[in-house]
Amino acid sequence: MSRPRHFVLAAGGTGGHMVPAAALAEELMRRGHRVALVSDARGVRFPGLFEGVQTHVLPAGRLSGGPLGWIKAAREMWRGRAMARELYKTFKPAAVIGFGGYPAFPALAAAFADKIPTAVHEQNAVLGRVNRLVAGRVDAIATSYAKTERLKPAYEPKAHHVGNPVRDAVIALRARPYPLLEEDGIFRVLVTGGSQGASVLSKVVPDGLAMLPVAFRRRLQVTHQARIEDIDAARAKYAELDIAATLATYLPDLPEELAWAHLVIARAGASTISELTAAGRPAILVPLPSATDDHQTANAREITTAGGARTIPQSAFTPGELAKQMQKLGLDPAALENAAARAKACGKPNAASDLADLVESLDAPCATLPVGSTRPKEAFA
């Protein structure tokens, strides 16, 4: 067992940031370390994550709203930085790891000021705004994709491709075979828009499934995560079309739903892609067009190129197009199993362990730190 230390994980309060942070927390605690979480009010209340982890809410503004908004955000971040420095006096972290999102910035800025080793983890295939802002100051940059857009060449020597950590329950699915799919058996479809849901899926998917051949349509068993404002209409639509469907605004046991799914229809968020590739499940992906830097399209590129998914831009995501892609996959069990295997081949099941190894190395003497890393400059002091 490695020497017990304290680590602070800092993340914005969305599932894309919180799930990999929680996976790293579990791995670090398994190794005997203590972990504290710094986030916003959403993050510390995220259901089912960070049990046994002390949590702290720090103020962090968003750089929006013009000059006045920027001034207000700077004040909030400065206040959050001061609070983080007070936390570090008692918790004494060996390193601070940021997972993106504005709430991560004050914690990292405080670490720079106190000369505490730092790293960031990027879940997406495009380096996010906060991670771009601090990339020159941190000791290491952990990436989820072999190619990460918006990562400056000067920072590549301290970049480490570890993958995107997922929950243990999802990793366990790698040992389970792809669900048996008989030509006239039940065909299970999982529809999910990530932690925020996706209205377009609720509007298009029922009508798209209704366009499938009758024999295929009668085999469907759908589990659909919908936004609260969309769920009643979607439920009524499935009932009208006589498609067996279970709907919920939140799926408390998503790994088990994923285990039984023959096909997933989803957004292309970082956590969704990493879970699909960890479990080995084929998908039809509809990237969120308003995602910053169009990072969901970039996220979907690897699994799509490998043959584990089909990507449909939202502008082309119509009932007819969905039905066409469903038939190409669903009517050929061998092709679907092949797509599942190709998705699985893209997975990084050791991401949490590899990221923990990198994190543990951060408080070693400078000579043993990852190649290319440097101690933070004084700009944030």
Buried (B, 14 or more C-beta within 10 A) or exposed (E): EEEEBBBBBBBBBBBBBBBBBBBBBBBBBEBEBBBBBBBBEBBBEBEEBBEEBBBBBBBBBBBEEEEEEBEBBEEBBBBBBBBBBEBBEEBEBBBBBBBBBBBBBBBBBBBBBBEBBBBBBBBBBBBBBBBBBBBBBBBBBBBBBEEBEBBEEEBEEBBBBBBBBBBEBBBBBEEEEBBEBEEEEBBBBBBBBBBEBBBBBBBBBBBBBBBBEEEBBBBBBBBBBBBEEBBEBBBEBBEEBEBBBEBEEEBEEBBEBBBBBBBBBBBBBBBBBBBBBBBBBBBBBBBBEEBEBBBBBBBBBBBBEBBBBBBBEBEEBBBEBBBBBBBEBBBBBEBBBBBBBBBBEBBBBBBBBBBBBBBBBBBEEEEEBBEBBEEBEEEBE
